[in-house]
Amino acid sequence: MSNALRILSASIIIVVVSAAAGFAARGLLTPDAAAAPFSAIQAGEVVVVPDPGGTTATLSVASTIDAVCAVAYGETETLGRLATDQDMSSGPHHQHSAVMKGLKPGTTYFYRLQGVGVDGRLYRSPLFTVKSASAPAATSARNAAVGARVVEVSSEFSQSFTAKNAVDGDDGTEWSSRGDGDRAFITIDLGRATKITGVAFRTRAMSDGTATTRTFTVTVDGKDTYGPFPAGTQRRTAQTSFTGQVLRFSVAESTGGNTGAAEVEAYSRD
């Protein structure tokens, strides 16, 4: 079965943290008999993609109108958590994508999607469920890039999309460049010379198809360059065999726009 669980029910996904906070403050994230169904503004299917690591799941969908939305989720029907849209728009829009973070592997979660159109009308869904992926098999390799020092970066979209997000070990945060496309790069210092047996580039991606890195290269200590390797929104580890301390991950081919990464990874058995 595909990792993408395509849900044919009504939904829309989140937009901005401030909007979600406003919904909660005004009680808009609770069932409301006056709310219209999400199916009235849904365009196409909602797609839920659990990350293979089992700790996050990404939801995306398009709406027929500009809307500001939020998704509440939790292990019980009382929910308890909110996720926010990864789209960089500062207000209502049509394309929506959100990451539910802090999940337990192999666990069923309830979620409810709700939003407000520009006319002030409230839309909400019934409760749905999604199951997070099972935990991956244990491996002796460690990701030496987690906590690495960022030496240089092509650009950063904002403080919310800083380069440090690509080496924090959190799939729910992202580094985004400011429109660098195929020119985007991030250089990290591992702290010491390390034998690297595999690399990966967890690309960020916008719901309109932009910002997706297809292939990347790795330059070691400013000398040898390896790749291009395939990137992906899911972890795709390319086998390597080199020793180095300063690694430059460069976008080789992309769909353009605000390219960047949820995580860049360098695996070692040291």
N, C-alpha and C positions, 0 to 999 in steps of 0.2 A: 504494500500500500504506500502511496506517495506520502512524503512528509507534509505536503500541503493538504490540509483537511479543508475541502471546499464546502462551505456551509451555505445552503440555499435559502436561509431564512433572512428576515429583515435585519438590517444593521447599518451602523455608520461608526466611524472611529474618531478618535479624539483630535484635539487641535493644540491648545496651548495650556500651560500649567495655570496661568492666571484665570483662564476661563473655567478650568476644572475646579479650581478653588472657589470661584464665584458660584458655580453650580451647587457645590457642597454647602456653602454658606447660606444660600437661599432655599435649600431643601429640594433642588431640582434633580438630585440623584436618588430620590425615593419614588416609588410608584405613584403615578398621578393619573387619575381617571380621565382628565381632560387632555392628556397627551395623545398625539396622533401616532400611528405605528410607523416604525422606521421604513417599512416597505413602501411608504408613500414617497420617499425621497431616495431610495436605494437605486444605484445604477450598476447592474451586474452582480456578481457573486462577492461575498465576503470570503477572504482567504486567510486561514490561520496556519502559520508555519511554526511548529515547535522546533526550537533549536536542538541539535543532536545532543548537546550537553545536558539537556533536561532542566535548565534553570531559567530559560526565557521562552517566550512565544510571541511571534510578530503577527499582528492583525492588520489587514489592509482592505480598503474598499473605496469605491467612488460614489459620490452623491449627485443627484440631479440639480441641487441648489447649493449655494454657498451656505455653509453651516459651521458652527463652533460646537464641538462635541467632547464627550468624555466616556471612558469605559471603567466601570467598577468591577472588581473581580475578587475572588477569594475561594477558600476551600469549602465553604458552606454557603447556603443561600443568603446569609446575611452579608456576604461579600467582605468589604472592609479595606480594599486597596483601590487606588486609582492609577491609571496609565495615561500618558499624554502623547500627543501626536509628534512624530519625528519630522514632519513637514516644517520648513522654515518660514512659511507664511506667517505674517503677524496678525492675521485676522481670519474671518470665515473663508473657506475655499471648498473645492470639489474633491480633491484627491486626499485620502486619509491613510495614515499608517501609524501604528503604535506598538510598543514593546511592553508586554507584561513581564515584569522582572521579579526576581526573588522566588521563583517557583521551585517546588520539590520535584525531583525526577520521578516519573511514573505516577503522577498524581492527577486526579480529575479536579478541574477548577470550574466554578460557576462564574459567568460574567453577564453583565447587562450593559447595553450600549444606549447612549442617550445624548441628544444634542438640541441646539436651538438654531432655527433659521434666522436669516436677517430680518424677517418680519416679526420676530419674537415668539414664533410658535414652537412649542416643545414637541420633540419626537423621542420615543423610547421603544426599546425592544423588550420582549419577555426574557426570562433567564435562558441562557444557553450554557453548554458545557464544552470543555476542551481538555484533553489529557496531555500533560507534558511528556516529553520523550523520556525513555528509560535512561538511567545513568550509563555513560560509556564504560567499556571495559577498562580496568586499570592499566596504566602504562608506566614504565619506568622512566620515560623521557619527561623532562620538565620544560616549561616554557620560560626560557631565560630572559625573554623580553619583558615579562611582567615586572614593573617597577624600574625599568631601565630609564636612564636620563635622556631626555630629548635634547639633542645637540642642535638640530636645525630642522626647519620645516618650511615648505614652499609658501604656505600662508595658512591662516586660521579664519574660519568664517566669523566666529565670535568666541567669547569666553565660555559659552555653553558647549562649544564644539572645539575645544582646545586640543592640541596634539597629544597631551598627556592622557586623553581618553583612549588612545590607541594602544596604550601599554599599561592600563590599570587592571586588566584581568576581568573587566566587567563588560559582557556582551551588550548590555543595555545602554552604554554610552558610546559616543562616536567622536572621532576627529573628522572635521570637514574643512577642506580648503575653500578659498573664496574664488570659485570659478576656474581652478587651475586645469581641469580636464586631464589630458595626458601628461601635463607638466608637473603634476602633484608628486611630492616626495616627502618622506619623513626620515630623519637620521637619528639613530639611537645609540647610546653607549652602554654596553652590557657590564661595564666596570672592570672587566678583565678579559684576557684572551680566552675564548670558549669554543670548544669543538661543537659545531652545529650539524645535526643529522637531518633536520627537516625545517622548512619554513612555510608559513601560510599568511595570507592576506585576506582578512574578513572584510570585504567591501561594504561600505554604506551604499544605499540605493534609494532614490526618490521614487515615489509611487507613479510619477509620470515617465519613468524609464531612464531618466538621467542619473548621473553620479555613480554609475555602476562600473567598477573596475573589472575588466575581463582578464587581463594578464599583468604581471608585475615582474620586476627584476630586483635583485639584491646585490649591492656593491659592498665589498668587504674591505674595511680599512682604507678606503679611497683608491683601491687598486683593482682587483679582479671583480668582474660582474657576472652573476649567475642568473640563468633564466633566458627568456621569459617563462614564468610559471603561471598556471591558471589560478585566478582568484575566484571568490564566490561569496555569497551571503551566508552560506554554511561553511564549516571548516573543511578546507581541502589542503592537506599537507603534502608538500612536494619534498621528496627525499633529496638531501644534499650531503656533501662531505667537505667541509672547510672549517678552518679555525680563524676566528677573528674577534675583535672587540667592538668596533664601530661599524654598524650596519646601516646602509641607506636603502630603504624600501622605496622603489620608484614605480609609479603607474606607467605601464608600457602601452596598453590599449584600454580605452574606456568609451562610455557613451557620452562623455563630456560633462560639463557643469561642475558642481561642487563636489568633486571626487574626494575620497578620503576612506577611512577604515574604522570599523568598530574595534578591531584588534589587529595588530601585526604580531606575528608569532615566530619565535626562533627556538626550536627544540634541541635540547642537549641531554646527554646521558652522563655528563660529568658530575 
